[in-house]
Amino acid sequence: MTKYLVRHHVTADFLAEKIVNESELDTEKNNLKQNTIPDGSFSFIMVEQSAKLIRTTYEKYDESINNSIKERISNKWY
């Protein structure tokens, strides 16, 4: 049986949250120190109904190394 890899390109809005100790912030200078940019230590919550499908592709799936000459089918939405 042939298998296909279906890939959806999606954009969405997320909230990134993390509970930190007082020592990890400088509230007087409004400095977040190491927490300025969210990383893997943050919890990410997708905002409801913010997902937008940009494009969908599918291709025959095999477990061999990625082959750039495979035929890919794309349905672009803008």
Helices and strands as residue ranges (DSSP letters): E 3-11, E 14-17, G 22-24, G 33-35, E 43-46, E 52-61, E 73-76
